[in-house]
């Protein structure tokens, strides 16, 4: 999309807690940056019922030590990806 119009903002999303490794998360984030994604939503998967996909990991973030102050799991937040 950026090749057609560099002024258009782009957004992508990522859901955590389904068994991904930290290396996979960083790989996806790096890929988004390389593809000039402007905004990112990050969500924590929460298993709604026993019949749904099992929660593999619940991410706890210490906001005082985290570089993205708008992140608030398990709720979706909009984060501006900057270089």
FINUKE-325465 format. One record per atom (N, C-alpha, C): residue number from 1; residue in three letters; x, y, z. Coordinates in pm, 1 decimal, decimal comma. Example, Ala and Ser with C-alpha at 12.3 -4.5 7.8 and 13.67 -1.06 7.14 Angstrom:
# FINUKE-325465
nr 1 | rest ala | u 1319,0 | v -569,0 | w 780,0
nr 1 | rest ala | u 1230,0 | v -450,0 | w 780,0
nr 1 | rest ala | u 1320,0 | v -330,0 | w 780,0
nr 2 | rest ser | u 1285,0 | v -225,0 | w 708,0
nr 2 | rest ser | u 1367,0 | v -106,0 | w 714,0
nr 2 | rest ser | u 1290,0 | v 3,0 | w 787,0
This chain:
# FINUKE-325465
nr 1 | rest unk | u 81,9 | v -119,2 | w 0,0
nr 1 | rest unk | u 0,0 | v 0,0 | w 0,0
nr 1 | rest unk | u 86,7 | v 126,2 | w 0,0
nr 2 | rest unk | u 195,3 | v 123,3 | w 76,4
nr 2 | rest unk | u 281,8 | v 241,5 | w 85,0
nr 2 | rest unk | u 343,4 | v 276,9 | w -50,4
nr 3 | rest unk | u 363,4 | v 174,9 | w -136,6
nr 3 | rest unk | u 419,0 | v 202,1 | w -269,1
nr 3 | rest unk | u 322,6 | v 285,0 | w -353,8
nr 4 | rest unk | u 193,3 | v 264,9 | w -332,6
nr 4 | rest unk | u 91,9 | v 338,6 | w -408,5
nr 4 | rest unk | u 70,2 | v 478,6 | w -353,1
nr 5 | rest unk | u 70,8 | v 489,9 | w -220,5
nr 5 | rest unk | u 48,0 | v 619,8 | w -157,5
nr 5 | rest unk | u 114,6 | v 619,8 | w -19,8
nr 6 | rest unk | u 228,2 | v 682,8 | w -9,2
nr 6 | rest unk | u 307,0 | v 684,0 | w 114,9
nr 6 | rest unk | u 239,7 | v 761,8 | w 227,5
nr 7 | rest unk | u 136,7 | v 839,8 | w 196,0
nr 7 | rest unk | u 71,1 | v 918,4 | w 300,8
nr 7 | rest unk | u -39,8 | v 842,1 | w 372,4
nr 8 | rest unk | u -76,5 | v 726,1 | w 320,0
nr 8 | rest unk | u -182,1 | v 646,2 | w 383,0
nr 8 | rest unk | u -123,4 | v 573,1 | w 503,5
nr 9 | rest unk | u -192,0 | v 584,7 | w 617,0
nr 9 | rest unk | u -148,0 | v 513,1 | w 736,1
nr 9 | rest unk | u -191,6 | v 367,7 | w 726,3
nr 10 | rest unk | u -104,6 | v 279,9 | w 774,5
nr 10 | rest unk | u -136,8 | v 137,6 | w 774,3
nr 10 | rest unk | u -137,3 | v 84,4 | w 916,8
nr 11 | rest unk | u -221,1 | v -18,3 | w 941,1
nr 11 | rest unk | u -234,4 | v -76,8 | w 1073,4
nr 11 | rest unk | u -238,6 | v -228,5 | w 1059,5
nr 12 | rest unk | u -178,8 | v -294,7 | w 1156,3
nr 12 | rest unk | u -186,0 | v -439,7 | w 1160,8
nr 12 | rest unk | u -210,2 | v -480,9 | w 1305,5
nr 13 | rest unk | u -240,0 | v -608,5 | w 1326,0
nr 13 | rest unk | u -269,5 | v -655,9 | w 1460,7
nr 13 | rest unk | u -196,7 | v -784,4 | w 1492,6
nr 14 | rest unk | u -179,8 | v -807,7 | w 1620,7
nr 14 | rest unk | u -109,5 | v -924,7 | w 1669,1
nr 14 | rest unk | u -178,6 | v -973,5 | w 1795,2
nr 15 | rest unk | u -210,0 | v -1102,7 | w 1800,2
nr 15 | rest unk | u -269,7 | v -1160,9 | w 1919,3
nr 15 | rest unk | u -166,8 | v -1249,4 | w 1988,1
nr 16 | rest unk | u -152,2 | v -1230,7 | w 2117,7
nr 16 | rest unk | u -54,2 | v -1306,3 | w 2195,4
nr 16 | rest unk | u -123,3 | v -1405,8 | w 2287,5
nr 17 | rest unk | u -51,7 | v -1511,6 | w 2320,1
nr 17 | rest unk | u -102,1 | v -1607,8 | w 2417,2
nr 17 | rest unk | u -143,9 | v -1741,3 | w 2358,2
nr 18 | rest unk | u -114,4 | v -1762,6 | w 2229,8
nr 18 | rest unk | u -157,3 | v -1885,4 | w 2163,0
nr 18 | rest unk | u -41,5 | v -1981,6 | w 2137,4
nr 19 | rest unk | u 71,1 | v -1960,5 | w 2203,6
nr 19 | rest unk | u 183,3 | v -2052,4 | w 2190,7
nr 19 | rest unk | u 300,8 | v -1998,7 | w 2112,4
nr 20 | rest unk | u 296,9 | v -1872,5 | w 2078,0
nr 20 | rest unk | u 406,1 | v -1813,3 | w 2002,5
nr 20 | rest unk | u 530,8 | v -1798,0 | w 2091,0
nr 21 | rest unk | u 646,4 | v -1804,1 | w 2027,5
nr 21 | rest unk | u 769,8 | v -1779,0 | w 2102,2
nr 21 | rest unk | u 800,0 | v -1629,6 | w 2096,0
nr 22 | rest unk | u 881,7 | v -1582,5 | w 2186,6
nr 22 | rest unk | u 920,4 | v -1441,1 | w 2187,0
nr 22 | rest unk | u 995,2 | v -1408,0 | w 2058,1
nr 23 | rest unk | u 1067,8 | v -1505,9 | w 2003,7
nr 23 | rest unk | u 1140,8 | v -1485,0 | w 1878,3
nr 23 | rest unk | u 1043,8 | v -1466,4 | w 1761,8
nr 24 | rest unk | u 934,2 | v -1539,6 | w 1762,2
nr 24 | rest unk | u 832,2 | v -1522,5 | w 1658,8
nr 24 | rest unk | u 767,3 | v -1384,7 | w 1668,7
nr 25 | rest unk | u 742,0 | v -1339,5 | w 1790,6
nr 25 | rest unk | u 682,1 | v -1206,6 | w 1810,1
nr 25 | rest unk | u 774,6 | v -1099,0 | w 1755,4
nr 26 | rest unk | u 902,8 | v -1105,7 | w 1791,8
nr 26 | rest unk | u 997,6 | v -1005,0 | w 1743,1
nr 26 | rest unk | u 1015,3 | v -1013,4 | w 1591,9
nr 27 | rest unk | u 1008,7 | v -1132,9 | w 1535,4
nr 27 | rest unk | u 1019,3 | v -1149,4 | w 1391,2
nr 27 | rest unk | u 901,7 | v -1081,9 | w 1320,9
nr 28 | rest unk | u 781,4 | v -1099,8 | w 1374,2
nr 28 | rest unk | u 662,7 | v -1035,8 | w 1316,7
nr 28 | rest unk | u 672,7 | v -883,8 | w 1329,4
nr 29 | rest unk | u 715,0 | v -835,8 | w 1445,7
nr 29 | rest unk | u 729,0 | v -690,8 | w 1464,9
nr 29 | rest unk | u 831,9 | v -632,9 | w 1369,3
nr 30 | rest unk | u 943,0 | v -703,7 | w 1350,3
nr 30 | rest unk | u 1046,1 | v -658,7 | w 1256,9
nr 30 | rest unk | u 991,2 | v -656,2 | w 1114,4
nr 31 | rest unk | u 914,3 | v -758,1 | w 1078,5
nr 31 | rest unk | u 854,5 | v -764,0 | w 946,1
nr 31 | rest unk | u 758,3 | v -646,9 | w 924,7
nr 32 | rest unk | u 680,7 | v -613,4 | w 1026,5
nr 32 | rest unk | u 588,1 | v -500,2 | w 1016,1
nr 32 | rest unk | u 664,8 | v -369,6 | w 995,9
nr 33 | rest unk | u 773,9 | v -354,8 | w 1067,7
nr 33 | rest unk | u 854,1 | v -232,9 | w 1054,1
nr 33 | rest unk | u 913,9 | v -225,0 | w 914,1
nr 34 | rest unk | u 967,3 | v -336,9 | w 864,2
nr 34 | rest unk | u 1025,5 | v -339,1 | w 729,7
nr 34 | rest unk | u 921,4 | v -305,6 | w 623,1
nr 35 | rest unk | u 796,7 | v -340,6 | w 649,5
nr 35 | rest unk | u 688,9 | v -312,5 | w 556,0
nr 35 | rest unk | u 617,2 | v -181,9 | w 585,4
nr 36 | rest unk | u 676,4 | v -102,1 | w 672,0
nr 36 | rest unk | u 630,4 | v 34,5 | w 700,5
nr 36 | rest unk | u 489,3 | v 42,5 | w 757,1
nr 37 | rest unk | u 455,4 | v -53,4 | w 843,1
nr 37 | rest unk | u 327,3 | v -47,6 | w 913,5
nr 37 | rest unk | u 336,3 | v 66,1 | w 1015,6
nr 38 | rest unk | u 236,3 | v 153,5 | w 1018,1
nr 38 | rest unk | u 239,7 | v 270,6 | w 1105,8
nr 38 | rest unk | u 187,6 | v 242,7 | w 1246,6
nr 39 | rest unk | u 82,0 | v 163,6 | w 1255,9
nr 39 | rest unk | u 19,3 | v 138,3 | w 1384,8
nr 39 | rest unk | u 0,4 | v -11,7 | w 1404,8
nr 40 | rest unk | u 2,0 | v -50,7 | w 1531,5
nr 40 | rest unk | u -10,0 | v -191,2 | w 1565,7
nr 40 | rest unk | u -105,3 | v -206,2 | w 1683,4
nr 41 | rest unk | u -197,7 | v -301,0 | w 1671,7
nr 41 | rest unk | u -280,8 | v -337,5 | w 1785,9
nr 41 | rest unk | u -228,3 | v -470,4 | w 1839,2
nr 42 | rest unk | u -214,8 | v -478,0 | w 1970,3
nr 42 | rest unk | u -167,8 | v -599,8 | w 2034,6
nr 42 | rest unk | u -277,1 | v -645,0 | w 2130,3
nr 43 | rest unk | u -317,0 | v -769,8 | w 2116,0
nr 43 | rest unk | u -421,1 | v -823,2 | w 2202,8
nr 43 | rest unk | u -374,3 | v -948,3 | w 2273,7
nr 44 | rest unk | u -420,8 | v -965,9 | w 2394,7
nr 44 | rest unk | u -393,0 | v -1087,1 | w 2471,4
nr 44 | rest unk | u -510,8 | v -1180,4 | w 2451,9
nr 45 | rest unk | u -485,0 | v -1301,4 | w 2401,9
nr 45 | rest unk | u -591,6 | v -1400,4 | w 2387,4
nr 45 | rest unk | u -638,0 | v -1442,2 | w 2526,0
nr 46 | rest unk | u -768,2 | v -1445,6 | w 2543,7
nr 46 | rest unk | u -830,1 | v -1494,6 | w 2667,0
nr 46 | rest unk | u -930,5 | v -1601,9 | w 2627,2
nr 47 | rest unk | u -914,1 | v -1721,3 | w 2677,2
nr 47 | rest unk | u -999,7 | v -1834,6 | w 2641,5
nr 47 | rest unk | u -1141,2 | v -1810,8 | w 2693,4
nr 48 | rest unk | u -1240,1 | v -1793,5 | w 2602,8
nr 48 | rest unk | u -1375,5 | v -1762,2 | w 2648,1
nr 48 | rest unk | u -1446,7 | v -1877,4 | w 2718,2
nr 49 | rest unk | u -1426,8 | v -2000,1 | w 2668,8
nr 49 | rest unk | u -1489,6 | v -2116,9 | w 2730,2
nr 49 | rest unk | u -1393,4 | v -2234,9 | w 2720,6
nr 50 | rest unk | u -1425,3 | v -2342,4 | w 2790,9
nr 50 | rest unk | u -1341,0 | v -2462,5 | w 2785,0
nr 50 | rest unk | u -1337,0 | v -2523,4 | w 2645,5
nr 51 | rest unk | u -1435,4 | v -2495,7 | w 2564,0
nr 51 | rest unk | u -1440,9 | v -2550,7 | w 2429,9
nr 51 | rest unk | u -1355,9 | v -2476,5 | w 2327,6
nr 52 | rest unk | u -1299,6 | v -2364,1 | w 2366,4
nr 52 | rest unk | u -1217,3 | v -2284,3 | w 2275,7
nr 52 | rest unk | u -1069,0 | v -2319,0 | w 2290,7
nr 53 | rest unk | u -991,2 | v -2265,6 | w 2198,7
nr 53 | rest unk | u -845,6 | v -2283,0 | w 2201,1
nr 53 | rest unk | u -791,6 | v -2251,3 | w 2340,9
nr 54 | rest unk | u -703,8 | v -2335,8 | w 2390,0
nr 54 | rest unk | u -645,8 | v -2315,7 | w 2523,5
nr 54 | rest unk | u -549,6 | v -2198,0 | w 2524,2
nr 55 | rest unk | u -551,6 | v -2122,1 | w 2631,7
nr 55 | rest unk | u -455,2 | v -2014,5 | w 2653,5
nr 55 | rest unk | u -320,7 | v -2078,1 | w 2686,4
nr 56 | rest unk | u -218,9 | v -2042,5 | w 2609,8
nr 56 | rest unk | u -85,3 | v -2099,3 | w 2631,3
nr 56 | rest unk | u -2,1 | v -2014,0 | w 2726,2
nr 57 | rest unk | u -18,3 | v -1880,7 | w 2716,6
nr 57 | rest unk | u 60,2 | v -1791,1 | w 2801,5
nr 57 | rest unk | u -14,2 | v -1659,8 | w 2820,0
nr 58 | rest unk | u -13,8 | v -1611,6 | w 2944,2
nr 58 | rest unk | u -68,8 | v -1479,7 | w 2973,5
nr 58 | rest unk | u 48,9 | v -1386,5 | w 2994,8
nr 59 | rest unk | u 56,9 | v -1284,3 | w 2913,2
nr 59 | rest unk | u 168,5 | v -1190,2 | w 2922,4
nr 59 | rest unk | u 138,4 | v -1083,2 | w 3026,3
nr 60 | rest unk | u 229,2 | v -1068,4 | w 3120,6
nr 60 | rest unk | u 219,1 | v -961,9 | w 3220,2
nr 60 | rest unk | u 325,0 | v -859,1 | w 3186,8
nr 61 | rest unk | u 284,3 | v -734,4 | w 3177,2
nr 61 | rest unk | u 377,7 | v -629,1 | w 3139,7
nr 61 | rest unk | u 389,8 | v -529,5 | w 3253,7
nr 62 | rest unk | u 512,6 | v -505,1 | w 3293,1
nr 62 | rest unk | u 543,1 | v -403,1 | w 3391,7
nr 62 | rest unk | u 553,6 | v -271,5 | w 3315,2
nr 63 | rest unk | u 448,8 | v -190,9 | w 3321,4
nr 63 | rest unk | u 444,6 | v -67,6 | w 3242,4
nr 63 | rest unk | u 560,1 | v 26,5 | w 3273,0
nr 64 | rest unk | u 612,1 | v 26,0 | w 3393,9
nr 64 | rest unk | u 720,6 | v 118,0 | w 3427,8
nr 64 | rest unk | u 850,2 | v 81,2 | w 3356,8
nr 65 | rest unk | u 863,4 | v -45,2 | w 3312,8
nr 65 | rest unk | u 984,5 | v -88,5 | w 3243,9
nr 65 | rest unk | u 960,7 | v -115,6 | w 3095,9
nr 66 | rest unk | u 844,4 | v -80,8 | w 3045,1
nr 66 | rest unk | u 810,4 | v -115,3 | w 2907,6
nr 66 | rest unk | u 818,2 | v 8,1 | w 2820,1
nr 67 | rest unk | u 872,4 | v -7,2 | w 2701,2
nr 67 | rest unk | u 897,9 | v 108,3 | w 2615,0
nr 67 | rest unk | u 775,0 | v 155,9 | w 2537,5
nr 68 | rest unk | u 664,6 | v 84,3 | w 2544,0
nr 68 | rest unk | u 543,7 | v 124,6 | w 2472,8
nr 68 | rest unk | u 435,9 | v 160,3 | w 2575,1
nr 69 | rest unk | u 430,5 | v 285,3 | w 2618,0
nr 69 | rest unk | u 343,0 | v 323,7 | w 2729,1
nr 69 | rest unk | u 194,5 | v 306,3 | w 2703,3
nr 70 | rest unk | u 152,3 | v 296,4 | w 2578,3
nr 70 | rest unk | u 10,0 | v 282,4 | w 2549,1
nr 70 | rest unk | u -37,8 | v 137,9 | w 2552,6
nr 71 | rest unk | u 52,7 | v 44,3 | w 2578,0
nr 71 | rest unk | u 14,8 | v -95,9 | w 2577,6
nr 71 | rest unk | u -51,7 | v -133,0 | w 2708,5
nr 72 | rest unk | u -167,0 | v -193,1 | w 2697,9
nr 72 | rest unk | u -240,1 | v -233,3 | w 2817,1
nr 72 | rest unk | u -307,1 | v -366,7 | w 2788,5
nr 73 | rest unk | u -240,6 | v -475,4 | w 2820,4
nr 73 | rest unk | u -298,6 | v -607,6 | w 2798,0
nr 73 | rest unk | u -388,3 | v -643,4 | w 2914,6
nr 74 | rest unk | u -498,3 | v -713,4 | w 2896,8
nr 74 | rest unk | u -540,1 | v -783,9 | w 2776,7
nr 74 | rest unk | u -620,7 | v -700,2 | w 2678,1
nr 75 | rest unk | u -634,9 | v -573,1 | w 2701,9
nr 75 | rest unk | u -713,9 | v -489,2 | w 2613,6
nr 75 | rest unk | u -631,9 | v -445,1 | w 2493,6
nr 76 | rest unk | u -699,1 | v -427,8 | w 2379,9
nr 76 | rest unk | u -629,5 | v -381,6 | w 2260,2
nr 76 | rest unk | u -590,5 | v -236,1 | w 2276,8
nr 77 | rest unk | u -474,7 | v -203,2 | w 2230,8
nr 77 | rest unk | u -428,4 | v -65,5 | w 2232,6
nr 77 | rest unk | u -362,0 | v -34,7 | w 2100,9
nr 78 | rest unk | u -366,0 | v 89,1 | w 2064,2
nr 78 | rest unk | u -303,3 | v 134,8 | w 1941,1
nr 78 | rest unk | u -164,8 | v 186,9 | w 1974,3
nr 79 | rest unk | u -67,9 | v 136,5 | w 1903,2
nr 79 | rest unk | u 70,8 | v 173,9 | w 1927,5
nr 79 | rest unk | u 128,9 | v 230,2 | w 1799,3
nr 80 | rest unk | u 195,7 | v 343,0 | w 1808,0
nr 80 | rest unk | u 262,9 | v 398,2 | w 1691,1
nr 80 | rest unk | u 401,3 | v 336,9 | w 1683,8
nr 81 | rest unk | u 430,6 | v 273,9 | w 1571,3
nr 81 | rest unk | u 560,4 | v 209,4 | w 1553,9
nr 81 | rest unk | u 656,8 | v 314,1 | w 1500,5
nr 82 | rest unk | u 759,9 | v 340,6 | w 1576,2
nr 82 | rest unk | u 858,0 | v 439,8 | w 1531,0
nr 82 | rest unk | u 994,0 | v 373,9 | w 1519,1
nr 83 | rest unk | u 1079,2 | v 434,1 | w 1439,7
nr 83 | rest unk | u 1214,4 | v 382,5 | w 1421,5
nr 83 | rest unk | u 1287,8 | v 410,5 | w 1546,8
